[in-house]
Amino acid sequence: MSDTSLRVRLAAKGLDGTTLMVVPGLLVILALFIYPFVYGVIDSLTPAEGAWYTNYVTFFTDQFQYRTIGATLWLALPVTIVNLALALPIAFRVRLMTRQRLLTTILVLPVTLGTVFIADGLLTFLGPQGWFNRTLILIGILDTPIKLTNNYWGVFASLLISGFPFAFLLTLSYVTGIDPAIEQAAATLGANARRRFTKVFLPLLVPGLAVTFCLSFVQAFAVFPSAVLLGAPAGPTRVISIAAYQAAFEQYNHSLGSAIAIIMGIVELLIVAAVLTLRSFFYRGPVAGTKG
C-alpha cells in the first residue's frame, strides 16, 4: 500500500515512468552543452593577466577584432534571407507535385556533401579557370574571368548551397502542415492567389518562418571552413569564429578565445530574440501546423 501510494503521489507531481525517460536526454544536454558553456564563461572571465573583464576590453578596443562581428553579420543575414526567399516559393511548388519525395531528395542532397567538399567544388567551378568563367568567356559574355573565390562571394555561395536544404526542409514542413481546405475556403470566398497568400498563408507561416530564420541564421553565423577556404580570412571574410580560433590556437590565449566565443553567442542570441519578438507582431498563438 505504501509503495502504491508513493507512486501515486510522485505521479501527481509529474514524476512517473514517462517523465524519467527524459533523464538520459537531460544528462546528455548537461554534458555536451551546459557544462562546456559554463566552463567557457568562467574561462573567459579568468585571463592570465588583468581584471576579469580584460578579455572583453581587449576585443572591443581592437578594431581588427571587433570588426569580425560586422563581417559575420554581413554574411549570415543576407544568406539567411536569400535562403528563406528561395525556400518559400519552392516549398509551395513542391507541395503540389506528385513526385514530391524525389524532388525533395534532390534539393536536400547538398546536406550530404559537407562544407569542405562544397568549398572544394566551388573552388573548381567558380575559380578563374573554372567551368563557370570558361563558359561565360566561350559564349562571349565575358572577356576576362571574374573573381568569385577568395572573397565575399565565394563564401556567400558556399553558405547558400549548404544552408538552403536546411531552410527548405523546415519551410516545406510548415507549408504542408497547412490544411488545404483553408485555402479552398478563401478561394471560394473570392480571394485571389495574392490575397490567399498574404491573408491566409503568411499569418500561419510567420511562426515557422521565424524559427527557420533563427536556425538558419545560427548555422550561417558559425561559418568557419568556407571563410577560410573560399574567402579572405585576413580580410573581408575574417569572421568572428576565425578570431576565436586564432586567439585560442595561434596566440595560445585560450581565455581570450573563450571570450570571443561568448561574444559570438551573445550576438546570435540578440538576433534570435529580435526575430522572435518581431514575430509576435504578426502572429500570437501556437507554433504548429493547422492540418488535422
C-alpha positions in Angstrom: 0.0 0.0 0.0 2.8 2.4 0.9 4.6 1.7 -2.4 1.4 2.2 -4.3 0.5 5.5 -2.6 4.1 6.7 -3.1 3.9 6.1 -6.8 0.5 7.9 -6.9 1.9 10.9 -5.1 5.0 11.0 -7.3 2.8 10.7 -10.4 0.6 13.5 -9.2 3.8 15.7 -9.1 4.8 14.6 -12.6 7.4 12.1 -11.6 6.3 8.9 -13.3 8.0 6.4 -15.6 7.4 8.6 -18.7 9.0 11.6 -17.1 12.0 9.6 -16.0 12.6 8.7 -19.7 13.6 12.4 -20.2 16.5 12.0 -17.7 19.1 10.5 -20.2 18.4 13.3 -22.6 18.9 15.9 -19.9 22.2 14.3 -18.9 23.4 14.5 -22.5 22.4 18.2 -22.6 24.2 18.8 -19.3 27.4 17.0 -20.5 27.5 18.4 -24.1 26.1 21.9 -23.7 25.6 23.3 -20.2 29.0 22.2 -18.7 31.1 23.4 -21.7 29.1 26.7 -21.7 29.6 27.3 -18.0 33.3 26.4 -18.4 33.7 28.8 -21.3 32.1 31.7 -19.4 34.4 31.1 -16.4 37.4 30.7 -18.7 36.6 34.0 -20.4 36.5 35.8 -17.0 39.8 34.4 -15.8 42.5 36.0 -18.1 46.2 35.3 -17.4 46.7 38.9 -16.6 44.4 41.8 -15.6 40.9 42.1 -14.3 38.1 39.7 -15.0 36.8 41.9 -17.9 40.2 42.2 -19.6 39.4 39.8 -22.5 36.3 41.7 -23.4 38.0 45.1 -23.3 40.8 43.6 -25.5 38.3 42.5 -28.1 36.2 45.7 -28.2 39.2 48.0 -28.3 40.9 46.2 -31.1 39.4 47.3 -34.5 40.8 44.2 -36.2 38.9 42.0 -33.7 35.5 43.7 -33.2 35.0 44.3 -36.9 34.6 40.5 -37.2 31.1 40.9 -35.8 30.0 43.1 -38.7 31.8 40.8 -41.2 30.0 37.8 -39.9 26.6 39.5 -39.8 27.2 40.8 -43.4 27.5 37.1 -44.5 24.9 35.4 -42.2 22.0 37.8 -42.5 21.9 38.1 -46.4 22.4 34.3 -46.8 19.6 33.5 -44.4 17.2 36.0 -46.1 18.1 34.7 -49.6 17.7 31.0 -48.4 14.2 31.8 -47.0 13.2 33.8 -50.1 14.2 30.8 -52.3 12.8 28.1 -49.9 9.3 29.5 -49.6 8.2 29.6 -53.3 9.9 26.3 -54.0 8.2 24.7 -51.0 4.8 26.0 -52.2 5.5 24.4 -55.6 6.9 21.1 -54.3 3.8 20.5 -52.1 1.6 20.3 -55.2 3.8 17.9 -57.1 3.2 14.2 -57.3 6.9 13.2 -57.1 7.4 15.3 -54.0 9.8 12.9 -52.4 12.1 12.6 -55.4 12.4 16.4 -55.8 12.9 16.9 -52.1 15.7 14.3 -52.1 17.4 16.2 -54.9 17.1 19.5 -53.2 18.5 18.4 -49.9 21.3 16.4 -51.5 23.9 19.1 -50.7 23.5 18.3 -47.0 25.4 15.1 -47.5 28.4 16.8 -49.1 29.7 18.8 -46.2 31.0 22.3 -46.2 34.6 21.3 -47.0 33.6 19.3 -50.1 31.3 22.1 -51.2 34.1 24.6 -50.8 36.4 22.4 -52.8 33.9 22.0 -55.6 33.3 25.8 -55.8 37.0 26.5 -56.0 37.0 24.3 -59.1 33.7 25.6 -60.5 33.9 29.3 -59.7 37.7 29.8 -59.9 39.4 31.9 -62.6 39.9 28.8 -64.7 36.7 27.1 -63.6 33.8 25.9 -65.7 31.7 29.0 -64.9 34.2 31.6 -66.1 35.3 29.4 -69.1 31.7 29.0 -70.2 30.9 32.7 -70.0 34.1 33.6 -71.9 33.4 30.9 -74.5 29.9 32.3 -75.3 31.2 35.9 -75.3 29.6 37.3 -72.2 33.0 37.9 -70.5 36.4 38.9 -71.9 38.3 38.1 -68.7 37.5 35.8 -65.7 35.6 37.4 -62.8 36.8 36.8 -59.3 34.3 34.7 -57.4 36.6 32.9 -55.0 38.9 34.0 -52.1 36.4 36.8 -51.5 33.0 37.5 -50.1 31.0 36.0 -52.9 32.8 32.6 -52.7 31.8 32.3 -49.0 28.3 33.5 -49.8 27.8 30.9 -52.5 29.0 28.1 -50.2 26.7 29.2 -47.3 23.8 29.4 -49.7 24.4 25.8 -51.0 24.9 24.3 -47.6 22.1 26.2 -45.9 19.3 26.0 -48.5 18.4 22.3 -47.9 18.0 23.0 -44.2 15.8 26.1 -44.7 13.8 24.3 -47.5 13.0 21.2 -45.3 11.8 23.3 -42.4 9.8 25.6 -44.7 8.2 22.6 -46.5 7.2 21.1 -43.2 5.3 24.2 -42.3 3.8 24.7 -45.8 2.5 21.2 -46.0 1.1 21.4 -42.4 -1.5 24.0 -43.5 -4.8 22.4 -44.2 -5.7 22.8 -48.0 -9.3 23.3 -47.0 -8.4 26.7 -45.6 -7.1 27.9 -49.0 -10.0 26.4 -50.8 -12.4 28.3 -48.5 -10.6 31.5 -49.2 -10.7 30.9 -52.9 -14.5 30.2 -52.7 -15.0 33.5 -51.0 -13.3 35.2 -53.9 -9.7 35.7 -52.6 -7.1 35.7 -55.4 -3.7 34.0 -55.1 -2.1 37.1 -53.7 -4.7 37.7 -51.0 -4.7 34.0 -50.1 -1.0 34.2 -49.5 -1.0 37.4 -47.5 -4.2 36.8 -45.6 -4.2 33.1 -45.1 -0.8 31.5 -45.6 1.5 34.2 -44.3 0.0 34.7 -40.9 0.1 30.9 -40.4 3.6 30.6 -41.7 5.2 33.5 -39.8 5.9 31.5 -36.6 7.5 28.7 -38.6 9.4 31.1 -40.9 10.7 32.9 -37.8 12.0 29.7 -36.3 13.5 28.7 -39.7 15.2 32.1 -39.9 16.7 31.8 -36.5 18.0 28.2 -37.0 19.4 29.1 -40.5 21.0 32.3 -39.2 22.7 30.4 -36.3 24.0 27.9 -38.8 25.4 30.6 -41.2 26.8 32.7 -38.3 29.0 29.8 -37.3 30.8 29.9 -40.7 34.4 28.8 -40.5 35.6 26.3 -43.2 34.0 28.3 -46.0 35.5 31.6 -44.8 39.0 30.0 -44.8 38.9 28.0 -48.0 36.8 30.3 -50.2 37.2 33.7 -48.6 39.9 36.1 -47.5 40.4 35.1 -43.8 42.8 38.0 -43.2 40.4 40.5 -44.9 36.7 40.9 -45.6 35.7 37.4 -44.6 37.6 37.3 -41.3 34.6 36.2 -39.3 34.3 36.0 -35.6 34.8 32.2 -35.5 38.2 32.7 -37.1 39.1 35.4 -34.5 38.2 32.9 -31.7 40.3 30.2 -33.3 43.3 32.4 -33.8 43.2 33.7 -30.3 42.9 30.2 -28.8 45.2 28.1 -31.0 47.5 30.5 -32.8 48.1 33.1 -30.0 47.6 30.4 -27.3 45.3 32.7 -25.4 42.5 30.2 -24.6 40.8 32.7 -22.2 40.5 35.3 -25.0 39.3 32.7 -27.4 36.5 31.7 -24.9 35.6 35.4 -24.5 35.2 35.8 -28.3 33.1 32.6 -28.4 30.9 34.0 -25.7 30.5 37.3 -27.6 29.6 35.3 -30.7 26.9 33.5 -28.7 25.5 36.8 -27.3 25.3 38.3 -30.8 23.4 35.3 -32.1 21.1 35.4 -29.1 20.3 39.1 -29.7 19.4 38.5 -33.3 17.3 35.4 -32.4 15.5 37.4 -29.7 14.8 40.3 -32.1 13.3 38.0 -34.7 11.1 36.1 -32.2 10.0 39.5 -30.8 9.0 40.8 -34.2 7.2 37.5 -34.8 4.7 38.4 -32.1 3.6 41.5 -34.0 2.4 39.3 -36.9 1.0 36.3 -35.0 0.1 35.2 -31.5 -0.6 31.6 -31.0 0.9 28.1 -31.1 3.9 27.4 -33.4 2.3 24.5 -35.2 0.7 23.4 -38.4 -3.1 23.6 -38.9 -3.7 20.3 -40.7 -5.9 17.8 -39.0 
